[in-house]
Amino acid sequence: MNGNEFERKIRRLGRKRSVAVSFDRGHGKGSHGRLYYGDRFTTLKDRKKEIGPGLLSAMLAQLGLNKDDLGV
C-alpha cells in the first residue's frame, strides 16, 4: 500500500465513523506531512512510495487503529 492508498482508506474510515480526517503539509519537510484522525496524528511520508509493514503498523498504532480497521 502506498501513501495515497493509506490516506484514502483513513478518510473512508473517518467518514464511516464520523471522525474528522485532515492532512497538513505544513507539519513536515519535503513530501512529508501530518495526517490527523480525530485528535490523533501520524506522519505520512511521500504518498507515492510504498509503506512497509513495520511502518504501516506503527502509523496505525499512532492513530489508535489496527489493520482490521482498514481491511488490510
N, C-alpha and C positions, 0 to 999 in steps of 0.2 A: 504494500500500500504506500502511495506517495503522499506528500503533504496536502495536496489538493483533495485527494480522496478522504483523508483523515478529517480535514476541516468540513467537508461536505457531510460526512457521517455525523460529526459532532453537531452541526447545525440542524440536521434532520432530527437527531435525538432531542435537541433542545426544544424544537417546535413540538415534538410529540409529548414532552414532559413539561412544557410551558416554562422553560428555563432560558433566560437571556444568554445569547452567544454572540460574541463580537471578536474581531481581530484588530489589534492595534499595532501598526507598523512602527510607531514612534518608540516603542519599547524593544529595541533590538538593533543590531548592527547589520548592515547589508541586507540580505534577504531574510533575516530572522525577524520575528515579531512575536507578540504575546497573544495567545488565543484564550479568551475568557469564556468560562462555562459557569454561569451564575456568579458567585463570589470567588471562585477558584480559577486558577490560570496555569498555563504551561507555555513554554517557549516552543514555537514552531519554526523549524529551520526551513531551508529552501523548499518551497512547496512543490517543486518539480522532481525532487530526488526521493528515492525510496527511504522509508523509515524502517530500520532494523527491528527485529523482535524485542530486543532488550530495551531500546529507546521507546518503542511503542508501549511496552508495559509500564515504563517509568512515567511517560506522559499521561497515560490513563490513570495511574495512581495519583498523580498530582491533581487531576480533575475529579478524583473520587469515583472513577468508573472502572469497569473491567472489560475484558474482550467480549464477554457475552452481551454486554450492553450495545456494542456496535455490530454484533453478529459476525465477528471475525473468528 
